[in-house]
């Protein structure tokens, strides 16, 4: 099997358990932490869990870039990450300004920044498809 | 950058997949280089030249 396929396989093997861990930790926090809870050490410990899963996710993506020896496929992945980052920063900046100066604007919880970035990866895949006709998407 | 990849591949009767295997890259990479959507790095350009037993400048053309 080609090295680039092995890199994608390894990425999926890391990505799936981390995604499950992220979903489970968010579900745990939702179930256990009541509304208006104080920021006690126990609550903070539960809140840290999804953060650890996110760090793991970024690590898996970084490993993909390191292990992917096909330079063209690596460039497609890097483009996706850049588009996701740009989309997230732009949208949150716009929303943030509106939040600051427009009282009617609903508050966007910071929690949604990471899910928004993940949606940005899909936007990046669409950009790759339009620019290169490339369907591959990690 | 223009290149003669498709022409050279056709002369040898190789498919994109055949060339990709010789270069140890994906078929998508070969397609992207052939269609001018992606310019390879210098190391990959040297590998391509090696596979075709030609000089880089005989494969990749200015403009």
N, CA and C atoms of all chains as a GROMACS GRO file, in nm:
protein
  603
    1UNK      N    1   0.085  -0.121   0.000
    1UNK     CA    2   0.000   0.000   0.000
    1UNK      C    3   0.088   0.126   0.000
    2UNK      N    4   0.046   0.226  -0.079
    2UNK     CA    5   0.125   0.349  -0.090
    2UNK      C    6   0.133   0.420   0.045
    3UNK      N    7   0.246   0.489   0.065
    3UNK     CA    8   0.270   0.557   0.194
    3UNK      C    9   0.162   0.659   0.225
    4UNK      N   10   0.112   0.729   0.120
    4UNK     CA   11   0.011   0.832   0.147
    4UNK      C   12  -0.120   0.771   0.196
    5UNK      N   13  -0.151   0.649   0.147
    5UNK     CA   14  -0.271   0.581   0.196
    5UNK      C   15  -0.254   0.538   0.340
    6UNK      N   16  -0.132   0.494   0.375
    6UNK     CA   17  -0.104   0.456   0.514
    6UNK      C   18  -0.121   0.575   0.606
    7UNK      N   19  -0.074   0.692   0.560
    7UNK     CA   20  -0.086   0.814   0.642
    7UNK      C   21  -0.233   0.847   0.666
    8UNK      N   22  -0.317   0.835   0.563
    8UNK     CA   23  -0.460   0.863   0.580
    8UNK      C   24  -0.525   0.760   0.672
    9UNK      N   25  -0.482   0.633   0.659
    9UNK     CA   26  -0.538   0.528   0.746
    9UNK      C   27  -0.505   0.554   0.892
   10UNK      N   28  -0.378   0.591   0.914
   10UNK     CA   29  -0.335   0.621   1.052
   10UNK      C   30  -0.415   0.738   1.106
   11UNK      N   31  -0.437   0.839   1.019
   11UNK     CA   32  -0.512   0.957   1.061
   11UNK      C   33  -0.654   0.917   1.103
   12UNK      N   34  -0.720   0.835   1.024
   12UNK     CA   35  -0.856   0.791   1.057
   12UNK      C   36  -0.855   0.712   1.187
   13UNK      N   37  -0.753   0.626   1.204
   13UNK     CA   38  -0.743   0.546   1.328
   13UNK      C   39  -0.729   0.636   1.452
   14UNK      N   40  -0.668   0.752   1.435
   14UNK     CA   41  -0.653   0.846   1.548
   14UNK      C   42  -0.778   0.934   1.561
   15UNK      N   43  -0.831   0.974   1.446
   15UNK     CA   44  -0.941   1.070   1.441
   15UNK      C   45  -1.070   1.013   1.503
   16UNK      N   46  -1.102   0.887   1.471
   16UNK     CA   47  -1.230   0.829   1.516
   16UNK      C   48  -1.238   0.823   1.670
   17UNK      N   49  -1.141   0.762   1.739
   17UNK     CA   50  -1.152   0.760   1.887
   17UNK      C   51  -1.152   0.898   1.950
   18UNK      N   52  -1.076   0.992   1.889
   18UNK     CA   53  -1.072   1.128   1.944
   18UNK      C   54  -1.208   1.198   1.926
   19UNK      N   55  -1.272   1.170   1.813
   19UNK     CA   56  -1.405   1.229   1.789
   19UNK      C   57  -1.505   1.172   1.889
   20UNK      N   58  -1.497   1.042   1.912
   20UNK     CA   59  -1.586   0.979   2.010
   20UNK      C   60  -1.560   1.039   2.149
   21UNK      N   61  -1.432   1.055   2.183
   21UNK     CA   62  -1.395   1.113   2.314
   21UNK      C   63  -1.449   1.255   2.327
   22UNK      N   64  -1.439   1.333   2.218
   22UNK     CA   65  -1.489   1.471   2.221
   22UNK      C   66  -1.640   1.471   2.244
   23UNK      N   67  -1.712   1.392   2.165
   23UNK     CA   68  -1.859   1.385   2.177
   23UNK      C   69  -1.900   1.339   2.316
   24UNK      N   70  -1.830   1.236   2.366
   24UNK     CA   71  -1.864   1.181   2.498
   24UNK      C   72  -1.838   1.284   2.608
   25UNK      N   73  -1.726   1.358   2.596
   25UNK     CA   74  -1.693   1.455   2.702
   25UNK      C   75  -1.790   1.573   2.700
   26UNK      N   76  -1.835   1.612   2.581
   26UNK     CA   77  -1.934   1.720   2.572
   26UNK      C   78  -2.067   1.671   2.630
   27UNK      N   79  -2.103   1.546   2.598
   27UNK     CA   80  -2.228   1.488   2.651
   27UNK      C   81  -2.221   1.479   2.803
   28UNK      N   82  -2.104   1.439   2.854
   28UNK     CA   83  -2.085   1.428   3.000
   28UNK      C   84  -2.102   1.566   3.066
   29UNK      N   85  -2.038   1.667   3.008
   29UNK     CA   86  -2.047   1.802   3.063
   29UNK      C   87  -2.193   1.851   3.062
   30UNK      N   88  -2.262   1.822   2.953
   30UNK     CA   89  -2.403   1.865   2.941
   30UNK      C   90  -2.488   1.797   3.048
   31UNK      N   91  -2.460   1.668   3.072
   31UNK     CA   92  -2.542   1.592   3.167
   31UNK      C   93  -2.510   1.625   3.312
   32UNK      N   94  -2.383   1.652   3.340
   32UNK     CA   95  -2.340   1.664   3.480
   32UNK      C   96  -2.341   1.808   3.532
   33UNK      N   97  -2.305   1.904   3.446
   33UNK     CA   98  -2.291   2.043   3.494
   33UNK      C   99  -2.428   2.113   3.487
   34UNK      N  100  -2.482   2.154   3.601
   34UNK     CA  101  -2.611   2.225   3.596
   34UNK      C  102  -2.593   2.370   3.550
   35UNK      N  103  -2.701   2.429   3.501
   35UNK     CA  104  -2.696   2.571   3.461
   35UNK      C  105  -2.660   2.657   3.582
   36UNK      N  106  -2.576   2.756   3.561
   36UNK     CA  107  -2.539   2.847   3.670
   36UNK      C  108  -2.446   2.785   3.773
   37UNK      N  109  -2.378   2.676   3.734
   37UNK     CA  110  -2.287   2.609   3.828
   37UNK      C  111  -2.165   2.696   3.857
   38UNK      N  112  -2.110   2.689   3.980
   38UNK     CA  113  -1.986   2.764   4.008
   38UNK      C  114  -1.868   2.697   3.938
   39UNK      N  115  -1.762   2.776   3.912
   39UNK     CA  116  -1.643   2.720   3.846
   39UNK      C  117  -1.557   2.649   3.949
   40UNK      N  118  -1.612   2.541   4.003
   40UNK     CA  119  -1.538   2.464   4.105
   40UNK      C  120  -1.432   2.377   4.036
   41UNK      N  121  -1.336   2.326   4.114
   41UNK     CA  122  -1.233   2.240   4.052
   41UNK      C  123  -1.293   2.120   3.978
   42UNK      N  124  -1.399   2.062   4.032
   42UNK     CA  125  -1.463   1.947   3.967
   42UNK      C  126  -1.522   1.984   3.832
   43UNK      N  127  -1.591   2.098   3.829
   43UNK     CA  128  -1.653   2.145   3.703
   43UNK      C  129  -1.544   2.177   3.600
   44UNK      N  130  -1.437   2.243   3.648
   44UNK     CA  131  -1.326   2.278   3.557
   44UNK      C  132  -1.264   2.149   3.500
   45UNK      N  133  -1.250   2.048   3.585
   45UNK     CA  134  -1.191   1.920   3.539
   45UNK      C  135  -1.277   1.859   3.428
   46UNK      N  136  -1.409   1.866   3.443
   46UNK     CA  137  -1.498   1.812   3.338
   46UNK      C  138  -1.486   1.896   3.210
   47UNK      N  139  -1.476   2.029   3.228
   47UNK     CA  140  -1.465   2.118   3.112
   47UNK      C  141  -1.334   2.099   3.036
   48UNK      N  142  -1.230   2.052   3.108
   48UNK     CA  143  -1.100   2.032   3.044
   48UNK      C  144  -1.104   1.913   2.945
   49UNK      N  145  -1.193   1.816   2.971
   49UNK     CA  146  -1.193   1.693   2.890
   49UNK      C  147  -1.213   1.719   2.739
   50UNK      N  148  -1.316   1.798   2.698
   50UNK     CA  149  -1.327   1.823   2.554
   50UNK      C  150  -1.205   1.897   2.499
   51UNK      N  151  -1.146   1.981   2.583
   51UNK     CA  152  -1.025   2.054   2.541
   51UNK      C  153  -0.911   1.957   2.510
   52UNK      N  154  -0.900   1.853   2.592
   52UNK     CA  155  -0.794   1.754   2.568
   52UNK      C  156  -0.820   1.680   2.436
   53UNK      N  157  -0.949   1.650   2.411
   53UNK     CA  158  -0.983   1.582   2.285
   53UNK      C  159  -0.949   1.672   2.165
   54UNK      N  160  -0.971   1.802   2.180
   54UNK     CA  161  -0.939   1.897   2.070
   54UNK      C  162  -0.787   1.899   2.047
   55UNK      N  163  -0.711   1.900   2.157
   55UNK     CA  164  -0.564   1.897   2.143
   55UNK      C  165  -0.523   1.769   2.069
   56UNK      N  166  -0.588   1.658   2.107
   56UNK     CA  167  -0.560   1.530   2.039
   56UNK      C  168  -0.592   1.538   1.891
   57UNK      N  169  -0.701   1.603   1.860
   57UNK     CA  170  -0.742   1.617   1.720
   57UNK      C  171  -0.638   1.695   1.640
   58UNK      N  172  -0.592   1.805   1.699
   58UNK     CA  173  -0.491   1.886   1.630
   58UNK      C  174  -0.360   1.808   1.614
   59UNK      N  175  -0.329   1.728   1.717
   59UNK     CA  176  -0.210   1.642   1.709
   59UNK      C  177  -0.224   1.544   1.593
   60UNK      N  178  -0.344   1.482   1.580
   60UNK     CA  179  -0.367   1.386   1.471
   60UNK      C  180  -0.351   1.454   1.335
   61UNK      N  181  -0.399   1.578   1.325
   61UNK     CA  182  -0.387   1.651   1.199
   61UNK      C  183  -0.240   1.685   1.171
   62UNK      N  184  -0.169   1.723   1.275
   62UNK     CA  185  -0.026   1.754   1.259
   62UNK      C  186   0.050   1.629   1.214
   63UNK      N  187   0.017   1.514   1.274
   63UNK     CA  188   0.085   1.389   1.235
   63UNK      C  189   0.055   1.355   1.089
   64UNK      N  190  -0.069   1.383   1.046
   64UNK     CA  191  -0.104   1.357   0.906
   64UNK      C  192  -0.012   1.437   0.814
   65UNK      N  193   0.009   1.565   0.849
   65UNK     CA  194   0.095   1.648   0.764
   65UNK      C  195   0.239   1.599   0.765
   66UNK      N  196   0.282   1.547   0.879
   66UNK     CA  197   0.420   1.496   0.888
   66UNK      C  198   0.434   1.365   0.810
   67UNK      N  199   0.334   1.278   0.822
   67UNK     CA  200   0.346   1.144   0.764
   67UNK      C  201   0.307   1.137   0.617
   68UNK      N  202   0.234   1.239   0.571
   68UNK     CA  203   0.189   1.240   0.432
   68UNK      C  204   0.307   1.280   0.342
   69UNK      N  205   0.364   1.183   0.271
   69UNK     CA  206   0.483   1.216   0.192
   69UNK      C  207   0.449   1.257   0.049
   70UNK      N  208   0.319   1.256   0.015
   70UNK     CA  209   0.277   1.303  -0.118
   70UNK      C  210   0.256   1.454  -0.107
   71UNK      N  211   0.344   1.531  -0.169
   71UNK     CA  212   0.343   1.677  -0.147
   71UNK      C  213   0.215   1.744  -0.196
   72UNK      N  214   0.154   1.691  -0.302
   72UNK     CA  215   0.032   1.752  -0.355
   72UNK      C  216  -0.085   1.729  -0.257
   73UNK      N  217  -0.098   1.606  -0.207
   73UNK     CA  218  -0.206   1.578  -0.111
   73UNK      C  219  -0.184   1.656   0.018
   74UNK      N  220  -0.056   1.670   0.057
   74UNK     CA  221  -0.025   1.749   0.177
   74UNK      C  222  -0.067   1.895   0.157
   75UNK      N  223  -0.041   1.948   0.038
   75UNK     CA  224  -0.081   2.086   0.011
   75UNK      C  225  -0.233   2.102   0.019
   76UNK      N  226  -0.307   2.002  -0.030
   76UNK     CA  227  -0.454   2.010  -0.022
   76UNK      C  228  -0.499   2.015   0.124
   77UNK      N  229  -0.435   1.934   0.210
   77UNK     CA  230  -0.472   1.934   0.352
   77UNK      C  231  -0.439   2.069   0.417
   78UNK      N  232  -0.320   2.121   0.385
   78UNK     CA  233  -0.280   2.251   0.442
   78UNK      C  234  -0.377   2.360   0.398
   79UNK      N  235  -0.418   2.356   0.271
   79UNK     CA  236  -0.515   2.455   0.223
   79UNK      C  237  -0.646   2.446   0.302
   80UNK      N  238  -0.690   2.323   0.329
   80UNK     CA  239  -0.813   2.305   0.406
   80UNK      C  240  -0.800   2.368   0.545
   81UNK      N  241  -0.685   2.342   0.610
   81UNK     CA  242  -0.664   2.398   0.745
   81UNK      C  243  -0.663   2.551   0.740
   82UNK      N  244  -0.599   2.606   0.638
   82UNK     CA  245  -0.593   2.752   0.627
   82UNK      C  246  -0.731   2.812   0.600
   83UNK      N  247  -0.806   2.748   0.512
   83UNK     CA  248  -0.941   2.798   0.483
   83UNK      C  249  -1.027   2.790   0.609
   84UNK      N  250  -1.015   2.678   0.683
   84UNK     CA  251  -1.093   2.662   0.806
   84UNK      C  252  -1.056   2.770   0.908
   85UNK      N  253  -0.926   2.795   0.922
   85UNK     CA  254  -0.880   2.896   1.018
   85UNK      C  255  -0.926   3.036   0.975
   86UNK      N  256  -0.911   3.066   0.848
   86UNK     CA  257  -0.951   3.197   0.797
   86UNK      C  258  -1.102   3.218   0.811
   87UNK      N  259  -1.178   3.116   0.776
   87UNK     CA  260  -1.325   3.126   0.786
   87UNK      C  261  -1.368   3.150   0.931
   88UNK      N  262  -1.308   3.071   1.021
   88UNK     CA  263  -1.345   3.082   1.163
   88UNK      C  264  -1.309   3.220   1.218
   89UNK      N  265  -1.185   3.265   1.191
   89UNK     CA  266  -1.142   3.395   1.244
   89UNK      C  267  -1.225   3.508   1.185
   90UNK      N  268  -1.256   3.499   1.057
   90UNK     CA  269  -1.334   3.605   0.993
   90UNK      C  270  -1.476   3.609   1.051
   91UNK      N  271  -1.539   3.492   1.058
   91UNK     CA  272  -1.678   3.489   1.107
   91UNK      C  273  -1.688   3.533   1.253
   92UNK      N  274  -1.593   3.486   1.337
   92UNK     CA  275  -1.600   3.523   1.478
   92UNK      C  276  -1.565   3.672   1.497
   93UNK      N  277  -1.479   3.725   1.411
   93UNK     CA  278  -1.448   3.869   1.420
   93UNK      C  279  -1.571   3.951   1.385
   94UNK      N  280  -1.638   3.911   1.277
   94UNK     CA  281  -1.759   3.984   1.234
   94UNK      C  282  -1.865   3.974   1.344
   95UNK      N  283  -1.888   3.849   1.390
   95UNK     CA  284  -1.989   3.828   1.495
   95UNK      C  285  -1.952   3.906   1.621
   96UNK      N  286  -1.823   3.906   1.654
   96UNK     CA  287  -1.776   3.974   1.775
   96UNK      C  288  -1.803   4.123   1.771
   97UNK      N  289  -1.777   4.184   1.656
   97UNK     CA  290  -1.803   4.328   1.642
   97UNK      C  291  -1.952   4.356   1.659
   98UNK      N  292  -2.033   4.273   1.595
   98UNK     CA  293  -2.179   4.292   1.605
   98UNK      C  294  -2.225   4.272   1.749
   99UNK      N  295  -2.165   4.173   1.817
   99UNK     CA  296  -2.198   4.148   1.959
   99UNK      C  297  -2.164   4.268   2.046
  100UNK      N  298  -2.046   4.328   2.017
  100UNK     CA  299  -1.999   4.440   2.098
  100UNK      C  300  -2.089   4.563   2.084
  101UNK      N  301  -2.134   4.587   1.961
  101UNK     CA  302  -2.200   4.716   1.935
  101UNK      C  303  -2.350   4.706   1.905
  102UNK      N  304  -2.399   4.584   1.888
  102UNK     CA  305  -2.540   4.569   1.854
  102UNK      C  306  -2.609   4.486   1.962
  103UNK      N  307  -2.682   4.550   2.050
  103UNK     CA  308  -2.742   4.477   2.163
  103UNK      C  309  -2.833   4.362   2.120
  104UNK      N  310  -2.895   4.374   2.005
  104UNK     CA  311  -2.990   4.271   1.961
  104UNK      C  312  -2.920   4.143   1.914
  105UNK      N  313  -2.789   4.154   1.890
  105UNK     CA  314  -2.716   4.039   1.837
  105UNK      C  315  -2.705   3.929   1.943
  106UNK      N  316  -2.748   3.805   1.911
  106UNK     CA  317  -2.735   3.698   2.011
  106UNK      C  318  -2.587   3.668   2.040
  107UNK      N  319  -2.557   3.633   2.166
  107UNK     CA  320  -2.418   3.602   2.204
  107UNK      C  321  -2.380   3.464   2.149
  108UNK      N  322  -2.262   3.460   2.088
  108UNK     CA  323  -2.211   3.331   2.038
  108UNK      C  324  -2.118   3.272   2.143
  109UNK      N  325  -2.157   3.159   2.206
  109UNK     CA  326  -2.068   3.100   2.307
  109UNK      C  327  -1.934   3.059   2.243
  110UNK      N  328  -1.826   3.086   2.314
  110UNK     CA  329  -1.691   3.055   2.264
  110UNK      C  330  -1.678   2.905   2.233
  111UNK      N  331  -1.759   2.825   2.302
  111UNK     CA  332  -1.757   2.680   2.278
  111UNK      C  333  -1.770   2.646   2.131
  112UNK      N  334  -1.846   2.727   2.057
  112UNK     CA  335  -1.875   2.693   1.917
  112UNK      C  336  -1.761   2.725   1.820
  113UNK      N  337  -1.653   2.784   1.871
  113UNK     CA  338  -1.541   2.818   1.781
  113UNK      C  339  -1.483   2.692   1.717
  114UNK      N  340  -1.460   2.588   1.796
  114UNK     CA  341  -1.400   2.466   1.740
  114UNK      C  342  -1.495   2.396   1.641
  115UNK      N  343  -1.623   2.374   1.678
  115UNK     CA  344  -1.714   2.316   1.577
  115UNK      C  345  -1.720   2.400   1.448
  116UNK      N  346  -1.710   2.533   1.464
  116UNK     CA  347  -1.711   2.622   1.347
  116UNK      C  348  -1.588   2.596   1.260
  117UNK      N  349  -1.473   2.578   1.327
  117UNK     CA  350  -1.349   2.550   1.255
  117UNK      C  351  -1.362   2.418   1.178
  118UNK      N  352  -1.428   2.319   1.241
  118UNK     CA  353  -1.448   2.190   1.173
  118UNK      C  354  -1.535   2.208   1.049
  119UNK      N  355  -1.636   2.292   1.061
  119UNK     CA  356  -1.719   2.322   0.943
  119UNK      C  357  -1.634   2.390   0.836
  120UNK      N  358  -1.539   2.472   0.882
  120UNK     CA  359  -1.447   2.539   0.790
  120UNK      C  360  -1.363   2.440   0.710
  121UNK      N  361  -1.334   2.324   0.771
  121UNK     CA  362  -1.259   2.220   0.697
  121UNK      C  363  -1.341   2.174   0.576
  122UNK      N  364  -1.473   2.163   0.597
  122UNK     CA  365  -1.560   2.124   0.485
  122UNK      C  366  -1.560   2.233   0.378
  123UNK      N  367  -1.558   2.358   0.422
  123UNK     CA  368  -1.551   2.470   0.326
  123UNK      C  369  -1.418   2.459   0.249
  124UNK      N  370  -1.311   2.426   0.321
  124UNK     CA  371  -1.179   2.409   0.258
  124UNK      C  372  -1.181   2.298   0.154
  125UNK      N  373  -1.252   2.189   0.184
  125UNK     CA  374  -1.262   2.078   0.089
  125UNK      C  375  -1.336   2.124  -0.037
  126UNK      N  376  -1.437   2.208  -0.018
  126UNK     CA  377  -1.512   2.261  -0.134
  126UNK      C  378  -1.420   2.350  -0.218
  127UNK      N  379  -1.339   2.434  -0.150
  127UNK     CA  380  -1.243   2.520  -0.221
  127UNK      C  381  -1.145   2.434  -0.302
  128UNK      N  382  -1.096   2.327  -0.241
  128UNK     CA  383  -1.003   2.238  -0.312
  128UNK      C  384  -1.071   2.177  -0.434
  129UNK      N  385  -1.195   2.138  -0.416
  129UNK     CA  386  -1.271   2.077  -0.526
  129UNK      C  387  -1.285   2.177  -0.641
  130UNK      N  388  -1.315   2.303  -0.606
  130UNK     CA  389  -1.334   2.404  -0.709
  130UNK      C  390  -1.203   2.441  -0.778
  131UNK      N  391  -1.094   2.449  -0.700
  131UNK     CA  392  -0.966   2.493  -0.754
  131UNK      C  393  -0.893   2.380  -0.828
  132UNK      N  394  -0.895   2.259  -0.768
  132UNK     CA  395  -0.814   2.150  -0.823
  132UNK      C  396  -0.897   2.031  -0.872
  133UNK      N  397  -1.028   2.036  -0.846
  133UNK     CA  398  -1.111   1.919  -0.879
  133UNK      C  399  -1.074   1.801  -0.791
  134UNK      N  400  -1.014   1.834  -0.674
  134UNK     CA  401  -0.964   1.728  -0.586
  134UNK      C  402  -1.072   1.684  -0.489
  135UNK      N  403  -1.100   1.555  -0.489
  135UNK     CA  404  -1.208   1.504  -0.404
  135UNK      C  405  -1.157   1.455  -0.269
  136UNK      N  406  -1.026   1.426  -0.261
  136UNK     CA  407  -0.974   1.364  -0.139
  136UNK      C  408  -0.995   1.455  -0.020
  137UNK      N  409  -1.041   1.399   0.088
  137UNK     CA  410  -1.072   1.480   0.207
  137UNK      C  411  -1.046   1.395   0.330
  138UNK      N  412  -0.951   1.437   0.415
  138UNK     CA  413  -0.920   1.358   0.534
  138UNK      C  414  -1.025   1.383   0.640
  139UNK      N  415   0.330   2.665  -1.489
  139UNK     CA  416   0.439   2.614  -1.573
  139UNK      C  417   0.388   2.500  -1.662
  140UNK      N  418   0.422   2.508  -1.790
  140UNK     CA  419   0.379   2.402  -1.882
  140UNK      C  420   0.472   2.281  -1.866
  141UNK      N  421   0.421   2.165  -1.904
  141UNK     CA  422   0.507   2.047  -1.899
  141UNK      C  423   0.464   1.946  -2.006
  142UNK      N  424   0.554   1.850  -2.032
  142UNK     CA  425   0.528   1.750  -2.137
  142UNK      C  426   0.494   1.614  -2.079
  143UNK      N  427   0.448   1.614  -1.956
  143UNK     CA  428   0.425   1.489  -1.885
  143UNK      C  429   0.328   1.396  -1.959
  144UNK      N  430   0.216   1.452  -2.002
  144UNK     CA  431   0.114   1.370  -2.067
  144UNK      C  432   0.169   1.307  -2.196
  145UNK      N  433   0.241   1.391  -2.272
  145UNK     CA  434   0.299   1.346  -2.399
  145UNK      C  435   0.403   1.235  -2.375
  146UNK      N  436   0.490   1.256  -2.278
  146UNK     CA  437   0.596   1.159  -2.250
  146UNK      C  438   0.539   1.029  -2.195
  147UNK      N  439   0.436   1.044  -2.114
  147UNK     CA  440   0.368   0.926  -2.058
  147UNK      C  441   0.303   0.846  -2.171
  148UNK      N  442   0.237   0.918  -2.263
  148UNK     CA  443   0.168   0.852  -2.375
  148UNK      C  444   0.269   0.777  -2.464
  149UNK      N  445   0.385   0.840  -2.487
  149UNK     CA  446   0.489   0.775  -2.570
  149UNK      C  447   0.530   0.640  -2.512
  150UNK      N  448   0.526   0.632  -2.379
  150UNK     CA  449   0.569   0.508  -2.314
  150UNK      C  450   0.452   0.414  -2.286
  151UNK      N  451   0.332   0.459  -2.318
  151UNK     CA  452   0.213   0.375  -2.297
  151UNK      C  453   0.179   0.359  -2.149
  152UNK      N  454   0.216   0.459  -2.070
  152UNK     CA  455   0.188   0.451  -1.926
  152UNK      C  456   0.057   0.523  -1.895
  153UNK      N  457  -0.018   0.468  -1.803
  153UNK     CA  458  -0.136   0.540  -1.751
  153UNK      C  459  -0.089   0.635  -1.641
  154UNK      N  460  -0.178   0.723  -1.597
  154UNK     CA  461  -0.142   0.812  -1.484
  154UNK      C  462  -0.105   0.729  -1.361
  155UNK      N  463  -0.178   0.619  -1.343
  155UNK     CA  464  -0.150   0.533  -1.227
  155UNK      C  465  -0.011   0.470  -1.238
  156UNK      N  466   0.024   0.427  -1.361
  156UNK     CA  467   0.159   0.368  -1.382
  156UNK      C  468   0.267   0.469  -1.343
  157UNK      N  469   0.251   0.591  -1.391
  157UNK     CA  470   0.351   0.694  -1.362
  157UNK      C  471   0.352   0.726  -1.212
  158UNK      N  472   0.233   0.732  -1.153
  158UNK     CA  473   0.223   0.761  -1.009
  158UNK      C  474   0.298   0.655  -0.929
  159UNK      N  475   0.285   0.528  -0.968
  159UNK     CA  476   0.355   0.421  -0.896
  159UNK      C  477   0.506   0.433  -0.912
  160UNK      N  478   0.549   0.471  -1.032
  160UNK     CA  479   0.693   0.488  -1.054
  160UNK      C  480   0.749   0.604  -0.971
  161UNK      N  481   0.666   0.706  -0.954
  161UNK     CA  482   0.710   0.825  -0.879
  161UNK      C  483   0.682   0.812  -0.729
  162UNK      N  484   0.606   0.708  -0.693
  162UNK     CA  485   0.563   0.688  -0.553
  162UNK      C  486   0.482   0.806  -0.501
  163UNK      N  487   0.390   0.853  -0.586
  163UNK     CA  488   0.295   0.957  -0.546
  163UNK      C  489   0.154   0.909  -0.584
  164UNK      N  490   0.053   0.989  -0.549
  164UNK     CA  491  -0.084   0.952  -0.583
  164UNK      C  492  -0.114   0.984  -0.730
  165UNK      N  493  -0.216   0.915  -0.782
  165UNK     CA  494  -0.258   0.944  -0.919
  165UNK      C  495  -0.309   1.088  -0.930
  166UNK      N  496  -0.371   1.136  -0.821
  166UNK     CA  497  -0.419   1.275  -0.820
  166UNK      C  498  -0.304   1.373  -0.842
  167UNK      N  499  -0.187   1.340  -0.783
  167UNK     CA  500  -0.070   1.428  -0.799
  167UNK      C  501  -0.028   1.435  -0.945
  168UNK      N  502  -0.020   1.319  -1.008
  168UNK     CA  503   0.020   1.316  -1.149
  168UNK      C  504  -0.078   1.396  -1.233
  169UNK      N  505  -0.208   1.377  -1.206
  169UNK     CA  506  -0.311   1.449  -1.280
  169UNK      C  507  -0.298   1.600  -1.261
  170UNK      N  508  -0.274   1.642  -1.136
  170UNK     CA  509  -0.264   1.785  -1.107
  170UNK      C  510  -0.141   1.847  -1.175
  171UNK      N  511  -0.031   1.772  -1.180
  171UNK     CA  512   0.091   1.823  -1.245
  171UNK      C  513   0.069   1.829  -1.396
  172UNK      N  514   0.013   1.721  -1.449
  172UNK     CA  515  -0.011   1.714  -1.594
  172UNK      C  516  -0.099   1.828  -1.644
  173UNK      N  517  -0.202   1.858  -1.567
  173UNK     CA  518  -0.298   1.960  -1.611
  173UNK      C  519  -0.252   2.101  -1.574
  174UNK      N  520  -0.131   2.111  -1.515
  174UNK     CA  521  -0.075   2.243  -1.483
  174UNK      C  522  -0.138   2.308  -1.362
  175UNK      N  523  -0.216   2.230  -1.284
  175UNK     CA  524  -0.279   2.288  -1.166
  175UNK      C  525  -0.182   2.292  -1.048
  176UNK      N  526  -0.078   2.212  -1.058
  176UNK     CA  527   0.019   2.207  -0.948
  176UNK      C  528   0.160   2.193  -1.007
  177UNK      N  529   0.251   2.278  -0.960
  177UNK     CA  530   0.391   2.268  -1.000
  177UNK      C  531   0.466   2.189  -0.894
  178UNK      N  532   0.535   2.082  -0.934
  178UNK     CA  533   0.603   1.998  -0.834
  178UNK      C  534   0.722   2.070  -0.770
  179UNK      N  535   0.760   2.022  -0.653
  179UNK     CA  536   0.881   2.074  -0.588
  179UNK      C  537   1.002   2.030  -0.670
  180UNK      N  538   1.117   2.087  -0.639
  180UNK     CA  539   1.239   2.050  -0.711
  180UNK      C  540   1.272   1.901  -0.693
  181UNK      N  541   1.265   1.848  -0.568
  181UNK     CA  542   1.294   1.704  -0.554
  181UNK      C  543   1.202   1.614  -0.639
  182UNK      N  544   1.072   1.650  -0.644
  182UNK     CA  545   0.980   1.568  -0.725
  182UNK      C  546   1.008   1.587  -0.874
  183UNK      N  547   1.044   1.710  -0.913
  183UNK     CA  548   1.078   1.734  -1.054
  183UNK      C  549   1.201   1.650  -1.093
  184UNK      N  550   1.296   1.638  -1.002
  184UNK     CA  551   1.414   1.553  -1.029
  184UNK      C  552   1.373   1.406  -1.042
  185UNK      N  553   1.280   1.362  -0.955
  185UNK     CA  554   1.233   1.223  -0.964
  185UNK      C  555   1.165   1.198  -1.098
  186UNK      N  556   1.083   1.296  -1.141
  186UNK     CA  557   1.014   1.284  -1.270
  186UNK      C  558   1.117   1.273  -1.383
  187UNK      N  559   1.217   1.360  -1.376
  187UNK     CA  560   1.322   1.359  -1.479
  187UNK      C  561   1.393   1.223  -1.481
  188UNK      N  562   1.416   1.170  -1.362
  188UNK     CA  563   1.485   1.040  -1.350
  188UNK      C  564   1.401   0.928  -1.414
  189UNK      N  565   1.271   0.930  -1.384
  189UNK     CA  566   1.181   0.827  -1.436
  189UNK      C  567   1.178   0.830  -1.589
  190UNK      N  568   1.181   0.950  -1.647
  190UNK     CA  569   1.177   0.961  -1.792
  190UNK      C  570   1.319   0.962  -1.854
  191UNK      N  571   1.420   0.955  -1.768
  191UNK     CA  572   1.560   0.959  -1.814
  191UNK      C  573   1.585   1.081  -1.903
  192UNK      N  574   1.538   1.194  -1.856
  192UNK     CA  575   1.555   1.320  -1.929
  192UNK      C  576   1.599   1.429  -1.832
  193UNK      N  577   1.633   1.548  -1.888
  193UNK     CA  578   1.666   1.660  -1.802
  193UNK      C  579   1.536   1.733  -1.764
  194UNK      N  580   1.536   1.798  -1.648
  194UNK     CA  581   1.415   1.868  -1.601
  194UNK      C  582   1.365   1.968  -1.706
  195UNK      N  583   1.459   2.042  -1.764
  195UNK     CA  584   1.417   2.147  -1.859
  195UNK      C  585   1.364   2.090  -1.990
  196UNK      N  586   1.382   1.960  -2.012
  196UNK     CA  587   1.323   1.897  -2.131
  196UNK      C  588   1.178   1.856  -2.103
  197UNK      N  589   1.141   1.854  -1.975
  197UNK     CA  590   1.006   1.812  -1.936
  197UNK      C  591   0.920   1.934  -1.898
  198UNK      N  592   0.981   2.025  -1.820
  198UNK     CA  593   0.908   2.144  -1.775
  198UNK      C  594   0.953   2.265  -1.856
  199UNK      N  595   0.853   2.337  -1.907
  199UNK     CA  596   0.883   2.447  -1.998
  199UNK      C  597   0.839   2.579  -1.937
  200UNK      N  598   0.915   2.684  -1.969
  200UNK     CA  599   0.880   2.817  -1.916
  200UNK      C  600   0.745   2.863  -1.970
  201UNK      N  601   0.675   2.942  -1.889
  201UNK     CA  602   0.553   3.006  -1.936
  201UNK      C  603   0.428   2.922  -1.923
   0.00000   0.00000   0.00000
